[in-house]
Amino acid sequence: MATFLTMVQMSPTGTQELKKRLLNRITIVFNGCWVWQGSCVTGGYGNLTFKCESLYAHRASWEVHNGPIPVGMSVLHKCDNRRCINPEHLFLGTQDDNIKDMYKKGRQAYDYKCKLTEQEVLEIKYKLRHKKFSQEYLAKMYDISRSTILAINLGHNWSHVPWPDKDPSKLRRV
Ligand SMILES: [Zn+2]
């Protein structure tokens, strides 16, 4: 688990700058979630580097809108979307609350792998079709749930990604 970083003594200009960075990297979706489009870390939380510090996007968003997070507190999601940084969907709680909340919502850790990239989906589709790896094996290989693999296979997810004839991993740019 990455460390929770809290910004300390941020100047008002720094705060404005960070706020701008955050708001430039979101997509607002139908339920009001501000979905982080930048990179994300294991656990599925958005993250960004700001002034040489690695920050969780949702915590940074809480701070630029509400002020510093009290020591030891976690920023939790009402909407259950870890990539969401809408301050109205965030609330403070203890790590203990986070765990209880997680159980209440029936959330499981493996559901929160960072989103797959198109490249990975191409590889998965290729492997599903041509190499006959089991779905279970592919799920382990890409650290995603079997239901995600199943949804890709049935065309419920990622239907815009083609089924490649040639092995896409050989086309990967380095
Ligand atoms: Zn949300």
Backbone and ligand atoms as CSV (ligand in chain L), in Angstrom:
chain,resi,resn,atom,element,x,y,z
A,1,MET,N,N,0.862,-1.202,0.000
A,1,MET,CA,C,0.000,0.000,0.000
A,1,MET,C,C,0.887,1.238,0.000
A,2,ALA,N,N,0.627,2.136,-0.923
A,2,ALA,CA,C,1.405,3.379,-0.960
A,2,ALA,C,C,1.103,4.208,0.280
A,3,THR,N,N,2.001,5.084,0.601
A,3,THR,CA,C,1.809,5.928,1.774
A,3,THR,C,C,0.778,7.007,1.450
A,4,PHE,N,N,-0.007,7.350,2.424
A,4,PHE,CA,C,-0.914,8.475,2.242
A,4,PHE,C,C,-0.117,9.747,2.439
A,5,LEU,N,N,-0.143,10.583,1.440
A,5,LEU,CA,C,0.595,11.833,1.598
A,5,LEU,C,C,-0.379,12.978,1.801
A,6,THR,N,N,-0.066,13.780,2.759
A,6,THR,CA,C,-0.892,14.942,3.025
A,6,THR,C,C,-0.047,16.165,2.729
A,7,MET,N,N,-0.644,17.112,2.057
A,7,MET,CA,C,0.107,18.326,1.769
A,7,MET,C,C,0.130,19.197,3.006
A,8,VAL,N,N,1.301,19.618,3.314
A,8,VAL,CA,C,1.399,20.477,4.486
A,8,VAL,C,C,1.820,21.875,4.067
A,9,GLN,N,N,1.230,22.857,4.686
A,9,GLN,CA,C,1.640,24.242,4.470
A,9,GLN,C,C,1.665,24.615,2.992
A,10,MET,N,N,0.677,24.181,2.272
A,10,MET,CA,C,0.615,24.528,0.857
A,10,MET,C,C,0.234,25.997,0.710
A,11,SER,N,N,0.971,26.702,-0.162
A,11,SER,CA,C,0.660,28.115,-0.381
A,11,SER,C,C,-0.644,28.209,-1.182
A,12,PRO,N,N,-1.348,29.362,-1.094
A,12,PRO,CA,C,-2.599,29.495,-1.865
A,12,PRO,C,C,-2.373,29.313,-3.365
A,13,THR,N,N,-1.233,29.788,-3.893
A,13,THR,CA,C,-0.969,29.591,-5.325
A,13,THR,C,C,-0.762,28.113,-5.632
A,14,GLY,N,N,-0.051,27.440,-4.756
A,14,GLY,CA,C,0.166,25.998,-4.927
A,14,GLY,C,C,-1.159,25.264,-4.954
A,15,THR,N,N,-2.050,25.623,-4.052
A,15,THR,CA,C,-3.363,24.986,-3.975
A,15,THR,C,C,-4.141,25.207,-5.270
A,16,GLN,N,N,-4.107,26.447,-5.772
A,16,GLN,CA,C,-4.813,26.758,-7.021
A,16,GLN,C,C,-4.259,25.955,-8.192
A,17,GLU,N,N,-2.933,25.869,-8.204
A,17,GLU,CA,C,-2.247,25.151,-9.271
A,17,GLU,C,C,-2.637,23.671,-9.254
A,18,LEU,N,N,-2.644,23.110,-8.059
A,18,LEU,CA,C,-2.997,21.700,-7.902
A,18,LEU,C,C,-4.453,21.465,-8.301
A,19,LYS,N,N,-5.313,22.393,-7.888
A,19,LYS,CA,C,-6.736,22.285,-8.213
A,19,LYS,C,C,-6.923,22.261,-9.733
A,20,LYS,N,N,-6.186,23.158,-10.412
A,20,LYS,CA,C,-6.270,23.227,-11.870
A,20,LYS,C,C,-5.808,21.908,-12.495
A,21,ARG,N,N,-4.698,21.390,-11.968
A,21,ARG,CA,C,-4.172,20.108,-12.481
A,21,ARG,C,C,-5.211,19.001,-12.339
A,22,LEU,N,N,-5.863,18.986,-11.176
A,22,LEU,CA,C,-6.853,17.936,-10.914
A,22,LEU,C,C,-8.053,18.065,-11.855
A,23,LEU,N,N,-8.553,19.300,-11.984
A,23,LEU,CA,C,-9.767,19.501,-12.776
A,23,LEU,C,C,-9.532,19.307,-14.264
A,24,ASN,N,N,-8.270,19.412,-14.687
A,24,ASN,CA,C,-7.943,19.169,-16.095
A,24,ASN,C,C,-7.875,17.694,-16.438
A,25,ARG,N,N,-7.887,16.855,-15.445
A,25,ARG,CA,C,-7.689,15.427,-15.710
A,25,ARG,C,C,-8.895,14.581,-15.343
A,26,ILE,N,N,-10.071,15.172,-15.403
A,26,ILE,CA,C,-11.254,14.384,-15.021
A,26,ILE,C,C,-12.272,14.334,-16.154
A,27,THR,N,N,-13.115,13.333,-16.100
A,27,THR,CA,C,-14.295,13.276,-16.954
A,27,THR,C,C,-15.473,13.187,-16.000
A,28,ILE,N,N,-16.455,14.068,-16.192
A,28,ILE,CA,C,-17.632,14.017,-15.317
A,28,ILE,C,C,-18.653,13.090,-15.956
A,29,VAL,N,N,-19.079,12.097,-15.212
A,29,VAL,CA,C,-19.999,11.110,-15.782
A,29,VAL,C,C,-21.418,11.310,-15.241
A,30,PHE,N,N,-22.361,10.547,-15.773
A,30,PHE,CA,C,-23.791,10.742,-15.525
A,30,PHE,C,C,-24.190,10.841,-14.058
A,31,ASN,N,N,-23.512,10.088,-13.191
A,31,ASN,CA,C,-23.917,10.123,-11.775
A,31,ASN,C,C,-23.197,11.216,-10.997
A,32,GLY,N,N,-22.455,12.061,-11.701
A,32,GLY,CA,C,-21.779,13.172,-11.039
A,32,GLY,C,C,-20.367,12.856,-10.604
A,33,CYS,N,N,-19.913,11.629,-10.809
A,33,CYS,CA,C,-18.533,11.296,-10.450
A,33,CYS,C,C,-17.564,12.067,-11.339
A,34,TRP,N,N,-16.505,12.560,-10.716
A,34,TRP,CA,C,-15.421,13.177,-11.470
A,34,TRP,C,C,-14.363,12.083,-11.615
A,35,VAL,N,N,-14.367,11.392,-12.735
A,35,VAL,CA,C,-13.512,10.220,-12.875
A,35,VAL,C,C,-12.106,10.613,-13.338
A,36,TRP,N,N,-11.171,10.281,-12.505
A,36,TRP,CA,C,-9.765,10.611,-12.754
A,36,TRP,C,C,-9.265,9.912,-14.012
A,37,GLN,N,N,-8.670,10.678,-14.924
A,37,GLN,CA,C,-8.182,10.134,-16.188
A,37,GLN,C,C,-6.664,9.953,-16.201
A,38,GLY,N,N,-6.030,10.360,-15.129
A,38,GLY,CA,C,-4.582,10.201,-15.065
A,38,GLY,C,C,-4.224,8.787,-14.647
A,39,SER,N,N,-3.008,8.603,-14.212
A,39,SER,CA,C,-2.570,7.258,-13.844
A,39,SER,C,C,-3.224,6.837,-12.536
A,40,CYS,N,N,-3.179,5.549,-12.279
A,40,CYS,CA,C,-3.689,5.104,-10.993
A,40,CYS,C,C,-2.758,4.066,-10.399
A,41,VAL,N,N,-2.904,3.844,-9.115
A,41,VAL,CA,C,-2.004,2.946,-8.396
A,41,VAL,C,C,-2.755,1.683,-8.011
A,42,THR,N,N,-2.029,0.686,-7.567
A,42,THR,CA,C,-2.654,-0.549,-7.125
A,42,THR,C,C,-3.700,-0.211,-6.072
A,43,GLY,N,N,-4.828,-0.803,-6.186
A,43,GLY,CA,C,-5.928,-0.428,-5.309
A,43,GLY,C,C,-6.941,0.391,-6.091
A,44,GLY,N,N,-6.523,0.904,-7.240
A,44,GLY,CA,C,-7.449,1.602,-8.116
A,44,GLY,C,C,-7.630,3.085,-7.842
A,45,TYR,N,N,-6.829,3.647,-6.948
A,45,TYR,CA,C,-6.939,5.076,-6.686
A,45,TYR,C,C,-6.128,5.860,-7.707
A,46,GLY,N,N,-6.651,7.020,-8.092
A,46,GLY,CA,C,-5.910,7.882,-9.003
A,46,GLY,C,C,-4.699,8.463,-8.291
A,47,ASN,N,N,-3.656,8.692,-9.042
A,47,ASN,CA,C,-2.527,9.382,-8.409
A,47,ASN,C,C,-1.864,10.342,-9.385
A,48,LEU,N,N,-1.127,11.266,-8.823
A,48,LEU,CA,C,-0.404,12.220,-9.647
A,48,LEU,C,C,0.837,12.677,-8.896
A,49,THR,N,N,1.783,13.180,-9.675
A,49,THR,CA,C,2.978,13.727,-9.048
A,49,THR,C,C,2.868,15.237,-9.094
A,50,PHE,N,N,3.007,15.859,-7.957
A,50,PHE,CA,C,2.901,17.312,-7.875
A,50,PHE,C,C,4.016,17.813,-6.985
A,51,LYS,N,N,4.825,18.707,-7.531
A,51,LYS,CA,C,5.992,19.231,-6.810
A,51,LYS,C,C,6.800,18.086,-6.203
A,52,CYS,N,N,7.099,17.115,-7.041
A,52,CYS,CA,C,7.932,15.961,-6.679
A,52,CYS,C,C,7.309,15.034,-5.638
A,53,GLU,N,N,6.051,15.252,-5.310
A,53,GLU,CA,C,5.417,14.348,-4.349
A,53,GLU,C,C,4.363,13.524,-5.056
A,54,SER,N,N,4.288,12.247,-4.692
A,54,SER,CA,C,3.263,11.390,-5.265
A,54,SER,C,C,2.013,11.514,-4.394
A,55,LEU,N,N,0.924,11.938,-5.011
A,55,LEU,CA,C,-0.305,12.175,-4.246
A,55,LEU,C,C,-1.432,11.292,-4.751
A,56,TYR,N,N,-2.304,10.905,-3.839
A,56,TYR,CA,C,-3.548,10.275,-4.251
A,56,TYR,C,C,-4.455,11.388,-4.759
A,57,ALA,N,N,-5.037,11.186,-5.934
A,57,ALA,CA,C,-5.865,12.239,-6.532
A,57,ALA,C,C,-7.083,12.583,-5.659
A,58,HIS,N,N,-7.733,11.557,-5.074
A,58,HIS,CA,C,-8.937,11.850,-4.278
A,58,HIS,C,C,-8.603,12.589,-2.998
A,59,ARG,N,N,-7.436,12.269,-2.410
A,59,ARG,CA,C,-7.023,12.985,-1.192
A,59,ARG,C,C,-6.625,14.420,-1.527
A,60,ALA,N,N,-5.914,14.562,-2.662
A,60,ALA,CA,C,-5.511,15.902,-3.091
A,60,ALA,C,C,-6.756,16.750,-3.352
A,61,SER,N,N,-7.771,16.139,-3.975
A,61,SER,CA,C,-9.003,16.870,-4.273
A,61,SER,C,C,-9.710,17.297,-2.982
A,62,TRP,N,N,-9.746,16.384,-2.032
A,62,TRP,CA,C,-10.346,16.735,-0.741
A,62,TRP,C,C,-9.636,17.967,-0.156
A,63,GLU,N,N,-8.306,17.936,-0.186
A,63,GLU,CA,C,-7.530,19.012,0.439
A,63,GLU,C,C,-7.688,20.348,-0.281
A,64,VAL,N,N,-7.672,20.341,-1.611
A,64,VAL,CA,C,-7.796,21.630,-2.292
A,64,VAL,C,C,-9.195,22.220,-2.103
A,65,HIS,N,N,-10.186,21.395,-1.831
A,65,HIS,CA,C,-11.533,21.915,-1.630
A,65,HIS,C,C,-11.880,22.162,-0.166
A,66,ASN,N,N,-11.303,21.370,0.727
A,66,ASN,CA,C,-11.724,21.460,2.136
A,66,ASN,C,C,-10.628,21.807,3.126
A,67,GLY,N,N,-9.381,21.793,2.663
A,67,GLY,CA,C,-8.281,22.029,3.599
A,67,GLY,C,C,-7.645,20.718,4.004
A,68,PRO,N,N,-6.587,20.818,4.835
A,68,PRO,CA,C,-5.801,19.624,5.163
A,68,PRO,C,C,-6.622,18.496,5.804
A,69,ILE,N,N,-6.256,17.286,5.465
A,69,ILE,CA,C,-6.898,16.103,6.048
A,69,ILE,C,C,-6.313,15.895,7.442
A,70,PRO,N,N,-7.148,15.781,8.458
A,70,PRO,CA,C,-6.597,15.551,9.804
A,70,PRO,C,C,-5.734,14.282,9.835
A,71,VAL,N,N,-4.672,14.342,10.615
A,71,VAL,CA,C,-3.736,13.214,10.681
A,71,VAL,C,C,-4.475,11.918,11.028
A,72,GLY,N,N,-4.148,10.868,10.308
A,72,GLY,CA,C,-4.726,9.551,10.609
A,72,GLY,C,C,-6.073,9.299,9.961
A,73,MET,N,N,-6.633,10.324,9.274
A,73,MET,CA,C,-7.943,10.125,8.664
A,73,MET,C,C,-7.805,9.666,7.212
A,74,SER,N,N,-8.771,8.884,6.785
A,74,SER,CA,C,-8.830,8.442,5.397
A,74,SER,C,C,-9.900,9.247,4.673
A,75,VAL,N,N,-9.734,9.386,3.375
A,75,VAL,CA,C,-10.783,10.008,2.556
A,75,VAL,C,C,-11.521,8.874,1.860
A,76,LEU,N,N,-12.801,8.731,2.178
A,76,LEU,CA,C,-13.600,7.612,1.668
A,76,LEU,C,C,-14.568,8.087,0.584
A,77,HIS,N,N,-15.066,7.127,-0.166
A,77,HIS,CA,C,-15.972,7.432,-1.271
A,77,HIS,C,C,-17.410,7.038,-0.954
A,78,LYS,N,N,-18.329,7.997,-1.077
A,78,LYS,CA,C,-19.758,7.673,-0.955
A,78,LYS,C,C,-20.195,6.898,-2.188
A,79,CYS,N,N,-19.566,7.219,-3.315
A,79,CYS,CA,C,-20.004,6.661,-4.601
A,79,CYS,C,C,-19.333,5.329,-4.905
A,80,ASP,N,N,-18.379,4.927,-4.068
A,80,ASP,CA,C,-17.727,3.636,-4.240
A,80,ASP,C,C,-16.885,3.530,-5.511
A,81,ASN,N,N,-16.544,4.673,-6.083
A,81,ASN,CA,C,-15.691,4.671,-7.275
A,81,ASN,C,C,-14.350,5.300,-6.883
A,82,ARG,N,N,-13.360,4.471,-6.735
A,82,ARG,CA,C,-12.085,4.957,-6.203
A,82,ARG,C,C,-11.387,5.963,-7.094
A,83,ARG,N,N,-11.753,5.984,-8.348
A,83,ARG,CA,C,-11.130,6.961,-9.250
A,83,ARG,C,C,-11.855,8.302,-9.222
A,84,CYS,N,N,-12.954,8.374,-8.473
A,84,CYS,CA,C,-13.727,9.616,-8.418
A,84,CYS,C,C,-13.057,10.605,-7.467
A,85,ILE,N,N,-12.981,11.873,-7.913
A,85,ILE,CA,C,-12.379,12.901,-7.052
A,85,ILE,C,C,-13.351,14.053,-6.796
A,86,ASN,N,N,-14.638,13.823,-7.045
A,86,ASN,CA,C,-15.638,14.857,-6.756
A,86,ASN,C,C,-15.702,15.055,-5.236
A,87,PRO,N,N,-15.371,16.275,-4.752
A,87,PRO,CA,C,-15.344,16.474,-3.293
A,87,PRO,C,C,-16.687,16.167,-2.629
A,88,GLU,N,N,-17.773,16.309,-3.396
A,88,GLU,CA,C,-19.094,16.007,-2.818
A,88,GLU,C,C,-19.332,14.510,-2.653
A,89,HIS,N,N,-18.506,13.718,-3.289
A,89,HIS,CA,C,-18.638,12.260,-3.150
A,89,HIS,C,C,-17.649,11.696,-2.126
A,90,LEU,N,N,-16.887,12.595,-1.515
A,90,LEU,CA,C,-15.845,12.147,-0.587
A,90,LEU,C,C,-16.211,12.504,0.839
A,91,PHE,N,N,-15.807,11.683,1.766
A,91,PHE,CA,C,-15.988,12.022,3.178
A,91,PHE,C,C,-14.835,11.466,3.992
A,92,LEU,N,N,-14.645,12.061,5.173
A,92,LEU,CA,C,-13.539,11.632,6.028
A,92,LEU,C,C,-13.970,10.485,6.919
A,93,GLY,N,N,-13.069,9.549,7.131
A,93,GLY,CA,C,-13.333,8.463,8.062
A,93,GLY,C,C,-12.006,7.864,8.485
A,94,THR,N,N,-12.068,6.947,9.407
A,94,THR,CA,C,-10.838,6.270,9.813
A,94,THR,C,C,-10.603,5.098,8.867
A,95,GLN,N,N,-9.440,4.528,8.923
A,95,GLN,CA,C,-9.132,3.356,8.100
A,95,GLN,C,C,-10.091,2.216,8.461
A,96,ASP,N,N,-10.446,2.180,9.749
A,96,ASP,CA,C,-11.389,1.187,10.240
A,96,ASP,C,C,-12.757,1.351,9.567
A,97,ASP,N,N,-13.199,2.621,9.450
A,97,ASP,CA,C,-14.466,2.907,8.755
A,97,ASP,C,C,-14.388,2.431,7.315
A,98,ASN,N,N,-13.215,2.639,6.727
A,98,ASN,CA,C,-13.010,2.266,5.327
A,98,ASN,C,C,-13.223,0.765,5.142
A,99,ILE,N,N,-12.655,-0.002,6.065
A,99,ILE,CA,C,-12.770,-1.454,5.980
A,99,ILE,C,C,-14.221,-1.897,6.194
A,100,LYS,N,N,-14.876,-1.276,7.192
A,100,LYS,CA,C,-16.292,-1.616,7.460
A,100,LYS,C,C,-17.153,-1.272,6.255
A,101,ASP,N,N,-16.880,-0.104,5.688
A,101,ASP,CA,C,-17.616,0.381,4.528
A,101,ASP,C,C,-17.452,-0.588,3.356
A,102,MET,N,N,-16.217,-1.081,3.217
A,102,MET,CA,C,-15.877,-2.004,2.155
A,102,MET,C,C,-16.679,-3.298,2.270
A,103,TYR,N,N,-16.754,-3.800,3.509
A,103,TYR,CA,C,-17.499,-5.037,3.731
A,103,TYR,C,C,-18.986,-4.829,3.502
A,104,LYS,N,N,-19.462,-3.665,3.963
A,104,LYS,CA,C,-20.880,-3.357,3.831
A,104,LYS,C,C,-21.283,-3.345,2.353
A,105,LYS,N,N,-20.403,-2.773,1.545
A,105,LYS,CA,C,-20.716,-2.674,0.121
A,105,LYS,C,C,-20.307,-3.930,-0.649
A,106,GLY,N,N,-19.736,-4.895,0.080
A,106,GLY,CA,C,-19.354,-6.148,-0.564
A,106,GLY,C,C,-18.237,-6.002,-1.572
A,107,ARG,N,N,-17.395,-5.027,-1.325
A,107,ARG,CA,C,-16.319,-4.758,-2.260
A,107,ARG,C,C,-15.162,-5.718,-2.016
A,108,GLN,N,N,-14.529,-6.151,-3.053
A,108,GLN,CA,C,-13.362,-7.008,-2.873
A,108,GLN,C,C,-12.173,-6.397,-3.563
A,109,ALA,N,N,-11.031,-6.612,-2.941
A,109,ALA,CA,C,-9.822,-5.923,-3.391
A,109,ALA,C,C,-9.531,-6.109,-4.878
A,110,TYR,N,N,-9.728,-7.315,-5.402
A,110,TYR,CA,C,-9.316,-7.537,-6.789
A,110,TYR,C,C,-10.170,-6.807,-7.818
A,111,ASP,N,N,-11.301,-6.301,-7.392
A,111,ASP,CA,C,-12.123,-5.525,-8.323
A,111,ASP,C,C,-11.506,-4.182,-8.637
A,112,TYR,N,N,-10.480,-3.832,-7.892
A,112,TYR,CA,C,-9.991,-2.475,-7.987
A,112,TYR,C,C,-8.620,-2.350,-8.608
A,113,LYS,N,N,-8.303,-3.301,-9.424
A,113,LYS,CA,C,-7.092,-3.168,-10.223
A,113,LYS,C,C,-7.295,-1.952,-11.127
A,114,CYS,N,N,-6.220,-1.264,-11.460
A,114,CYS,CA,C,-6.311,-0.155,-12.406
A,114,CYS,C,C,-6.940,-0.662,-13.684
A,115,LYS,N,N,-7.598,0.242,-14.343
A,115,LYS,CA,C,-8.248,-0.123,-15.584
A,115,LYS,C,C,-7.246,-0.730,-16.561
A,116,LEU,N,N,-7.698,-1.696,-17.322
A,116,LEU,CA,C,-6.843,-2.268,-18.359
A,116,LEU,C,C,-6.576,-1.229,-19.440
A,117,THR,N,N,-5.438,-1.375,-20.091
A,117,THR,CA,C,-5.170,-0.501,-21.231
A,117,THR,C,C,-5.684,-1.197,-22.490
A,118,GLU,N,N,-5.853,-0.434,-23.552
A,118,GLU,CA,C,-6.313,-1.024,-24.813
A,118,GLU,C,C,-5.330,-2.088,-25.299
A,119,GLN,N,N,-4.055,-1.798,-25.101
A,119,GLN,CA,C,-3.014,-2.754,-25.501
A,119,GLN,C,C,-3.225,-4.102,-24.798
A,120,GLU,N,N,-3.497,-4.030,-23.491
A,120,GLU,CA,C,-3.713,-5.276,-22.739
A,120,GLU,C,C,-4.955,-6.005,-23.228
A,121,VAL,N,N,-5.987,-5.229,-23.553
A,121,VAL,CA,C,-7.223,-5.852,-24.031
A,121,VAL,C,C,-6.979,-6.542,-25.373
A,122,LEU,N,N,-6.193,-5.888,-26.237
A,122,LEU,CA,C,-5.828,-6.509,-27.521
A,122,LEU,C,C,-5.132,-7.844,-27.278
A,123,GLU,N,N,-4.199,-7.843,-26.344
A,123,GLU,CA,C,-3.460,-9.072,-26.041
A,123,GLU,C,C,-4.386,-10.150,-25.492
A,124,ILE,N,N,-5.283,-9.732,-24.604
A,124,ILE,CA,C,-6.225,-10.688,-24.018
A,124,ILE,C,C,-7.107,-11.290,-25.106
A,125,LYS,N,N,-7.613,-10.413,-25.982
A,125,LYS,CA,C,-8.485,-10.904,-27.060
A,125,LYS,C,C,-7.723,-11.878,-27.965
A,126,TYR,N,N,-6.487,-11.518,-28.270
A,126,TYR,CA,C,-5.671,-12.391,-29.113
A,126,TYR,C,C,-5.485,-13.744,-28.431
A,127,LYS,N,N,-5.154,-13.682,-27.154
A,127,LYS,CA,C,-4.897,-14.925,-26.415
A,127,LYS,C,C,-6.145,-15.770,-26.277
A,128,LEU,N,N,-7.267,-15.100,-26.044
A,128,LEU,CA,C,-8.530,-15.827,-25.927
A,128,LEU,C,C,-8.818,-16.585,-27.215
A,129,ARG,N,N,-8.633,-15.898,-28.321
A,129,ARG,CA,C,-9.033,-16.477,-29.586
A,129,ARG,C,C,-8.016,-17.448,-30.182
A,130,HIS,N,N,-6.741,-17.100,-30.060
A,130,HIS,CA,C,-5.751,-17.888,-30.802
A,130,HIS,C,C,-4.924,-18.857,-29.975
A,131,LYS,N,N,-4.703,-18.498,-28.745
A,131,LYS,CA,C,-3.777,-19.353,-28.001
A,131,LYS,C,C,-4.478,-20.309,-27.054
A,132,LYS,N,N,-5.776,-20.084,-26.910
A,132,LYS,CA,C,-6.571,-20.967,-26.078
A,132,LYS,C,C,-6.089,-21.087,-24.627
A,133,PHE,N,N,-5.658,-19.958,-24.088
A,133,PHE,CA,C,-5.409,-19.933,-22.644
A,133,PHE,C,C,-6.756,-19.994,-21.954
A,134,SER,N,N,-6.806,-20.601,-20.781
A,134,SER,CA,C,-8.077,-20.605,-20.064
A,134,SER,C,C,-8.357,-19.198,-19.543
A,135,GLN,N,N,-9.624,-18.901,-19.344
A,135,GLN,CA,C,-9.998,-17.580,-18.821
A,135,GLN,C,C,-9.411,-17.384,-17.430
A,136,GLU,N,N,-9.354,-18.473,-16.697
A,136,GLU,CA,C,-8.805,-18.400,-15.341
A,136,GLU,C,C,-7.326,-17.991,-15.389
A,137,TYR,N,N,-6.612,-18.591,-16.323
A,137,TYR,CA,C,-5.188,-18.295,-16.474
A,137,TYR,C,C,-4.982,-16.828,-16.871
A,138,LEU,N,N,-5.796,-16.373,-17.822
A,138,LEU,CA,C,-5.679,-14.979,-18.267
A,138,LEU,C,C,-6.013,-13.999,-17.145
A,139,ALA,N,N,-7.020,-14.363,-16.337
A,139,ALA,CA,C,-7.393,-13.496,-15.211
A,139,ALA,C,C,-6.211,-13.339,-14.268
A,140,LYS,N,N,-5.511,-14.437,-14.011
A,140,LYS,CA,C,-4.342,-14.395,-13.123
A,140,LYS,C,C,-3.221,-13.592,-13.776
A,141,MET,N,N,-3.022,-13.840,-15.048
A,141,MET,CA,C,-1.944,-13.194,-15.786
A,141,MET,C,C,-2.076,-11.662,-15.775
A,142,TYR,N,N,-3.320,-11.190,-15.919
A,142,TYR,CA,C,-3.536,-9.736,-15.995
A,142,TYR,C,C,-4.065,-9.165,-14.679
A,143,ASP,N,N,-4.150,-10.002,-13.664
A,143,ASP,CA,C,-4.586,-9.564,-12.338
A,143,ASP,C,C,-5.966,-8.888,-12.369
A,144,ILE,N,N,-6.884,-9.526,-13.046
A,144,ILE,CA,C,-8.255,-9.032,-13.099
A,144,ILE,C,C,-9.191,-10.198,-12.772
A,145,SER,N,N,-10.469,-9.883,-12.586
A,145,SER,CA,C,-11.377,-10.960,-12.211
A,145,SER,C,C,-11.776,-11.773,-13.448
A,146,ARG,N,N,-12.244,-12.985,-13.212
A,146,ARG,CA,C,-12.677,-13.829,-14.332
A,146,ARG,C,C,-13.890,-13.225,-15.013
A,147,SER,N,N,-14.705,-12.500,-14.230
A,147,SER,CA,C,-15.892,-11.907,-14.849
A,147,SER,C,C,-15.493,-10.826,-15.856
A,148,THR,N,N,-14.357,-10.154,-15.593
A,148,THR,CA,C,-13.878,-9.151,-16.560
A,148,THR,C,C,-13.476,-9.839,-17.863
A,149,ILE,N,N,-12.758,-10.960,-17.731
A,149,ILE,CA,C,-12.347,-11.723,-18.913
A,149,ILE,C,C,-13.588,-12.208,-19.678
A,150,LEU,N,N,-14.537,-12.698,-18.916
A,150,LEU,CA,C,-15.764,-13.204,-19.523
A,150,LEU,C,C,-16.481,-12.082,-20.286
A,151,ALA,N,N,-16.552,-10.917,-19.657
A,151,ALA,CA,C,-17.235,-9.773,-20.288
A,151,ALA,C,C,-16.527,-9.348,-21.574
A,152,ILE,N,N,-15.187,-9.425,-21.572
A,152,ILE,CA,C,-14.424,-9.098,-22.789
A,152,ILE,C,C,-14.740,-10.146,-23.856
A,153,ASN,N,N,-14.737,-11.397,-23.444
A,153,ASN,CA,C,-14.959,-12.490,-24.381
A,153,ASN,C,C,-16.346,-12.424,-25.019
A,154,LEU,N,N,-17.326,-12.002,-24.231
A,154,LEU,CA,C,-18.697,-11.934,-24.741
A,154,LEU,C,C,-18.991,-10.629,-25.476
A,155,GLY,N,N,-17.998,-9.713,-25.409
A,155,GLY,CA,C,-18.198,-8.427,-26.077
A,155,GLY,C,C,-19.016,-7.436,-25.253
A,156,HIS,N,N,-19.198,-7.709,-23.944
A,156,HIS,CA,C,-19.915,-6.757,-23.084
A,156,HIS,C,C,-19.026,-5.589,-22.699
A,157,ASN,N,N,-17.748,-5.850,-22.617
A,157,ASN,CA,C,-16.773,-4.794,-22.324
A,157,ASN,C,C,-15.792,-4.695,-23.477
A,158,TRP,N,N,-15.283,-3.514,-23.681
A,158,TRP,CA,C,-14.205,-3.312,-24.651
A,158,TRP,C,C,-14.575,-3.800,-26.055
A,159,SER,N,N,-15.835,-3.652,-26.428
A,159,SER,CA,C,-16.247,-4.155,-27.743
A,159,SER,C,C,-15.644,-3.320,-28.872
A,160,HIS,N,N,-15.180,-2.103,-28.544
A,160,HIS,CA,C,-14.570,-1.260,-29.596
A,160,HIS,C,C,-13.147,-1.715,-29.945
A,161,VAL,N,N,-12.577,-2.572,-29.094
A,161,VAL,CA,C,-11.226,-3.067,-29.391
A,161,VAL,C,C,-11.348,-4.288,-30.307
A,162,PRO,N,N,-10.648,-4.283,-31.438
A,162,PRO,CA,C,-10.788,-5.394,-32.386
A,162,PRO,C,C,-10.188,-6.701,-31.868
A,163,TRP,N,N,-10.577,-7.776,-32.513
A,163,TRP,CA,C,-9.988,-9.086,-32.226
A,163,TRP,C,C,-8.805,-9.245,-33.172
A,164,PRO,N,N,-7.578,-9.138,-32.670
A,164,PRO,CA,C,-6.440,-9.121,-33.599
A,164,PRO,C,C,-6.098,-10.498,-34.174
A,165,ASP,N,N,-5.637,-10.498,-35.432
A,165,ASP,CA,C,-5.179,-11.732,-36.064
A,165,ASP,C,C,-3.713,-11.992,-35.753
A,166,LYS,N,N,-2.974,-10.876,-35.594
A,166,LYS,CA,C,-1.554,-11.027,-35.293
A,166,LYS,C,C,-1.319,-10.751,-33.812
A,167,ASP,N,N,-0.326,-11.374,-33.252
A,167,ASP,CA,C,-0.019,-11.208,-31.838
A,167,ASP,C,C,0.313,-9.738,-31.532
A,168,PRO,N,N,-0.559,-9.027,-30.815
A,168,PRO,CA,C,-0.328,-7.596,-30.592
A,168,PRO,C,C,0.857,-7.297,-29.671
A,169,SER,N,N,1.299,-8.288,-28.901
A,169,SER,CA,C,2.425,-7.994,-27.998
A,169,SER,C,C,3.698,-7.742,-28.806
A,170,LYS,N,N,3.734,-8.272,-30.049
A,170,LYS,CA,C,4.901,-8.024,-30.897
A,170,LYS,C,C,4.893,-6.639,-31.499
A,171,LEU,N,N,3.718,-6.010,-31.435
A,171,LEU,CA,C,3.604,-4.651,-31.991
A,171,LEU,C,C,3.821,-3.586,-30.924
A,172,ARG,N,N,3.956,-4.045,-29.700
A,172,ARG,CA,C,4.055,-3.100,-28.579
A,172,ARG,C,C,5.273,-2.181,-28.744
A,173,ARG,N,N,5.002,-0.910,-28.602
A,173,ARG,CA,C,6.108,0.041,-28.714
A,173,ARG,C,C,6.866,0.127,-27.400
A,174,VAL,N,N,8.171,0.198,-27.507
A,174,VAL,CA,C,8.983,0.231,-26.269
A,174,VAL,C,C,9.463,1.657,-26.030
L,1,ZN,ZN,ZN,-18.147,9.807,-7.292
